[in-house]
Amino acid sequence: MRDLARLPKAHLHLHFTGSMRPSTLAELAAAHGMRLPHALQHGDPLRAPSDERGWFRFQRLYDAARACVRSEADMRRLVAEAAEDDAAEGSGRLEIQVDPTSYAPFVGGLTPALEIVLDEARSASRRTGVEVGVVVAASRTRHPLDARTLARLAVRYAGDGPGEVVGFGLSNDERRGDTPDFAPAFRIAAQAGLALVPHGGELLGPDHVREVVDHLHPDRLGHGVRTAEDPRVLGDLVRRGVAFEVCPASNVSLGVYAEHGHVPLRTLAEAGATVALGADDPLLFRSRLVAQYETARTVHGFDDAALAELARGSVRASRASEGTRRRMLAGIDAWLAERPPVGG
């Protein structure tokens, strides 16, 4: 079999804190005198039910990790290491998602927090060869006016190159907040040409997906897997060209599906959807980008041609520069043209 770490791919669904290496978290916690929950100190992936209690457990652990990021140096380290890890897995494009609100108190405000991430994204792009863009994400747990503030901030730094803001998202528990209330923030982002990339269709089903599509007009849908429960909704999203950022490991860890074989990856692909595999929060789910492609291969039966098409989908759904896009698509073709190792 061909080496999946050598398959060029774009990584479009990776959260800032959730990208952290477990070793980095341990070092930051020790440096800042923070006590970590036991679940963040062992190597097993999170397993939680899909109800609100399960989400609370996930969020508690995520917040504990986020509380260890308390300086400019910490923030830079996360971006740098995320790019390094992606480079090792064949990613030529990373669009890392960050809500600067939580880090602002430690670095002098929202604007400095975002500028630190952007500046390090530029530096990391030069060092690693991975073109790193940034998605600014608002949270469903805060007031929609906060989302507008973040959208205006994102627009100030919009672009498609390394160290620029390429998209605007909406994350956290899908059951929180009223989706229409966030529409004004998405209109601000859309007017500047940012990719609209809200979460939807993981914890809630097709009706919620329809609401997200009708009010937020996404270019990509964070997760979106439960769209498969309604062929009409799925068909509509395919016709609209909405891409799906599918993160199989997180779907299982958060109890959306009992096992990897239940994730409707093949259903989405066979419906003609553009699918971009992502790792979401590898700190908690203990599964990085290549592992998602391994799951597609070993659990869902995707052959190398189908895996190459997933990689193409990730590149096409990205906001990569034209040069990077052409280079990566050519690299995918070259990977597929390789003769598999003997016995592969």
Summary of the structure (lengths in Angstrom):
residues: 344
radius of gyration: 18.6
end to end distance: 3.8
largest distance: 58.1
contacts: 1257
relative contact order: 0.15
helix: 55%
strand: 14%
